[in-house]
Amino acid sequence: MKSRSLFALVLAAAMVLMCISGCGSQDSAGGKDELLVAISAEPVTLDPSDQNDSASSLAIRQVYDPLLIQDAEMNIGPGLAESWEFTDDTTLVLNLRQGVKFHNGETMTSADVIYSLSRALENPKVSSFIDCIDIENSSAIDEYTVELKTFYPFVPLLSNLALPSICIVSQKAVEEAGGDIGTTPCGTGPFKLTNWVSGDRLEFERNEEYWGNKPAFSKMTFRVIPENANRAIELETGGVDIALSLAPNDGTRLQDNPDVNVLVYASLSTTGIQMNTSVEPFNDVRVRQALNYACDYQAIGETVYEGYGERQSAPMSTQVWGANTELPPYDYDPEKARELLAEAGYEDGLPQKIYLVTNDNRQRIDIFEIMQNQLAEVGIESEIAVRDMATLASFVPGEYEMFMAGWGTTTGDPDYGLYQTFNSESGTANSARIQFYDQDVIDLLEAGRAETDEAKRLEIYTEVQELIWDACPWVWLWQTDTIDGTASYVEGYVPHPSGYFQDFTGVTFTQE
């Protein structure tokens, strides 16, 4: 297994390089003036309030800014709000930066903040991140001061305000764009979107009016390269300067290439298989548990991920505070799987074929292909159904029976990892797929997000993870490491464990 402490080493090295490189310069060394980044999936939209997928979030974060910023060590720092204070358990006062300009030249004010939060609360795709906010009783105290009232104490509020989904938009730009703000974004971020060629690339230019550290290069292009091998090849051959989310086999191979730096870091994400618990046979916990016993997921993970990461041992990444790692594992036990299926009334196996739905990610398809044979051994016939990202993004809740999904606890707080995933009352796409409504789980998750005593909060999350683990709305699969690659002449790139808070403003080049 590859070391999970590599992220700390990578981060330390990257920070040293940033200091050496002198990021304040406006001109890149060697004359190179464009950063080329290979990304694995195309954004669905660049409207912050209408998305929560990783590809969209990555692009949005380049164009927009949140009120607060969560750095690569998960510390909360100032963003568009330069300071903040809880005046009581349910009141947060934010002091905004003055003179910040949107890309349309308009000055950002507290009115834009209230508008952005109101807009996010209206969209169920993202509203649960901040539905603690009592927007009717929140207000713009003055042009640069916002007072947010919450319905109850909400511990993760600061980290949730750092999410790309909660970035601040220009009210004037949104209203003028009508329904086109997703393709014509107008933020305050370090880059402006200048061109989007669907299926191919997104082109950005440096925001010369940016309030923060301006990039040393004037242009940046995201190249959409879904094929893992092709991203690696483009990095090797100079087609891109940075390649995100490399496949394990490519990461291993590139380790020996002196022209490439491979960055491996423990992420906040897990990959598993969501089951629609509202339909037969997945409405029976015994069937769901049987699926967890039916396949050798340890061997599958080691084969597909080549030792990067580890078998999932909690309902969220163990990098997250509060992860319960004392849960009993679901070992490979086909006989136990058959027994559970028989108890559920399926002595001869399931009577119908089940569909294993995924996007065109090669690793996920590989996992399903290995699973098919092992599922057949316990009487479960299956078929792999590959869907494109646009189709998956517009799914109807409950449409899929088994769905391969990745989920990152982006904020580093268990509320994000559990409430958004295992409480289908939250309304998020991630939870809607499993249609999991367990009142005991819901009650504990509601209590956890409001509990201000850390010890009591830990007790709540320990207990709720036991309930979720036993209920198995997912097939618990793999806790992933993320592998990024940069050309050897790239300095100052610091990967973020979220996988999509990536900040490219500190990147410089030592040569063309």
Buried (B, 14 or more C-beta within 10 A) or exposed (E): EBEBEBBEEBBEEBBEBBEEBEBEEEEBBEEBBBBBBBBBBBBBBBBBBBBBBBBBBBBBBBBBBBBBBBBBEBEBEBBBBBEBEBEEEBBBBBBBBEEBBBBEEBBBBBEBBBBBBBBBBEBEBBBBBBBBBBBEEBBBEEEBBBBBBBEEBBBBBBBBBBBBBBBBBBBBBBEEBEEEBBBBBBBBBBBBBEEBEEEEBBBBBBBEBBBBEBBBBBBBBBBBBBBBBBBBBBBBEEBBBBBBBBBBBBBBBBEEBEEBBBBBBBBBBBBBBBBBBBEEBBBBBBBBBBBBBBBBBBEBBBBBBBEBBBBBBBBBBBBBBBBBEEBEEBEBBBEBBBBBBBBBEBEEBBEEEBEBBBBEBBBBBBBBEBBBEBBEEBBBEBEBBBBEBEEBBEBEBBBBBBBBBBBBBBBBBBBBBBBBBBBBBBBBBBBBBBBBBBEEBBEBBBBBBBBEEEEEBBBBBBBBBBBBBEBBBBBBBBBBBBBBBBBEBBBBBBBBBBBBBBBBBBBBBBEE
